[in-house]
Amino acid sequence: MFWAKKAKHIEQIRVRARDGEEVTLSHEGAAATRALCLICLEEVSTLRGLACPEGHLICSACLQRYICSLAGSAKLRSSNGALDCLGAHQQAFSFGRSMVEPLLFGDALRLYLEAMETPETTETPGEGEVQCTPESIQPELHEALNLGCPSCEVFCDPDPDGCIAMKCSSCDVAFCWLCFQLCGRDAHPHCREVHGGFFPPRTVVNQWHRRLRWRQVDRVVQRAFGERPAPKLAVVIASKRKEAWREEALRLCAGNLADSEIRLWPFPTVEPSVGGMLEVVPHVQAAQFGRIDELRALLDNMPELIDQANDRGMTALMAAAHGGHAAVVTMLLERGADVTCRDDRGVSALDYAIRENKLEVARALLDNTPELIDQANDRGMTALMAAAHGGHAAVVTMLLERGADVTCRDDRGVSALDYVIKKGLNIESATMLAKIGAEKGIMLSGMTRDQTEADFSNGNLRPADTILIGSDLKLMAVVTVLELCGNKIGAEGAIAIAEALKVNAVLTFLDLDRNSIGGDGAKAIAEALKVNAALTILDLVNNQISVDGAKAIAEALKVNAALAELRLDHNDIGEEGASAIAEALKVNAVVTTLGLSSNRIGPEGAIAIAEALKVNAVVTTLSLRNNTIGDEGAKAIAEALKVNAVLTKLWLGGNIMGDAGIQAVRDAVKDRSGFVLEL
């Protein structure tokens, strides 16, 4: 299960080093930081425990046990509630009370506060501190009733559908929806072993959540009114005052505490109890855990169990689909299991298969009943929407291959196409979408048919995104400019754009600067240039194009009759690639601007280009900056300039030329008015 409601949590924390110096740490933005707990060795967020700047961590669960183990000792009292970091430090330090206490609850918090009750502690707030009142802690009490991810504290949907083996959509950490135990990457083993299953009745879930909320509320009131005990002579008076404040704080929050989902009013004086292992229905449990022989025996003896549901409306087919047991699903379908059944929350077997990313199960269900593919649930969501929403790209591709409708919309008006583009896109699914777009004339990338310019620069686009752009270009009749610089389209994306160039007859400017298209991408673009008669400016700067890519482009230049400006700077074409481009220039009659800077071109490449310039009558601008042509290459170009009367701009800076080479070039153009020369 997933949710996306985020709550920004910023907390300034004072930690005290052994030398007495205090340092302020911030939890803002720390949700993405994870570390191994030094005690249990589980990986958890540093927000869910004590974490020092060196990355050492004691998780929340281990912290509770550690505090309880210190009860009765003088360690906590002597350190004023501070705890030493258990990791190795060059300069050891401890976590101050202001960091430890907010993480405690239940017995651990009670024992911790009792340990702090010394005769020296007074009821009067310290300098700079604010006295807690029943009114002042109301925001904290309201927040304590929310259920958040135990790793990053992002708020959870208070009533998610389906399985209690959860995964947070914010930090991608799994946890149990009953006890909120962190479970690494998968909570299913924990739920099975500790709770005996994945689908408890709602009454059981409410019991566990009631206890969790009780703990969170109790921690707030204990911290507020049990933090600064009075001197011994005033113990009775202070205790009565604090108890009155506690009762008043809870009374002010009674409206929320009495909510039918929370049921904490009157507020219990002791922690609410919860049930043990979940009750099970044998045939549903056998299907859930993939015990096919046991399930077959049960059905042989009592065939009527095939569609008989448990107390939450779940049938054996739904349970097997959730567990991903394709063999069990196939056996149940062969026995006539009803694929249209839904549980008490409106979830079908296909819904469970897709939510849990069980590709083979989803395929088996659709093989049996193809018409399920576009059936919507009570929120208008189809299988394709659910698969895309969960980010299950392989399932999305399978559904698209089977003809899932991308135009249908859910109850909020969001189309299946919107879901896929936002979360379910990979190269395979994008390719399928492009095919559908071409067949049905659907625009996929967000561009419109009447758009004349499209700028996707620095948009972190991947190959799959570019496949959709390429699909749309085939349908656009007026677009002339496409900017894709600074993305990550790679060879696959360049290939998609190249395929569009073969049929698009209006695009004149294409910027693919900094996209790592490599040799394969360059070859695809070159093939498109052989047939494209519209593109006049092509930017392929900084694309990891080497010799093979340069040769392919050179062959295209021999037949292309439209491209006027080609930028190949900051690649790796070398001597051989430069020689191939030079040969193309001897026959090309349209390229006027050529950029070949920073391409490891040496004297041999420069000599080849010089020979081309002797016969080329169209190139007016040439950049060979930051290569290694040396004096030999410079002199060759100087000789070409004596007969070439067309070139007006030449950049040769950074080429390891000596005085002789530089002077030769200067002498060759000294009498040419307006000639731009950089040396």
Secondary structure, DSSP 8 states (H G I E B T S, - for coil): -----------EEEEEETTS-EEEEE-TTGGG-EEEBTTT--EEEGGGEEE-TT--EEEHHHHHHHHHHTTTSSHHHHTTT-EE-SS--SS-EEE-HHHHGGG--HHHHHHHHHHT--TT--SS--TT-----TTTTHHHHHHHTS-B-TTT--B--SS--S-SEEE-TTT--EEETTT--B-TT--HHHIIIIIS-S---HHHHHHHHHHHHHHHHHHHHHHHHSSS---GGGHHHHHHHHHHHHHHHHHHTHHHHT-TTT---S--SS------S----HHHHHHHTT-HHHHHHHHHH-GGGGG---TTS--HHHHHHHHT-HHHHHHHHHTT--TT-B-TTS-BHHHHHHHTT-HHHHHHHHHH-GGGGG---TTS--HHHHHHHTT-HHHHHHHHHTT--SS-B-TTS-BHHHHHHHHS--HHHHHHHHHHHHHHT---SS--TT-SEEE-TTS---HHHHHHHHHHHTT-SS--EEE-TTS--HHHHHHHHHHHHTT-SS--EEE--S---HHHHHHHHHHHHTT--S--EEE--SS---HHHHHHHHHHHTT-SS--EEE--SS--HHHHHHHHHHHHTT-SS--EEE--SS---HHHHHHHHHHHHH-SS--EEE-TTS--HHHHHHHHHHHHTT--S--EEE--SS---HHHHHHHHHHHTT-TT-EEE-
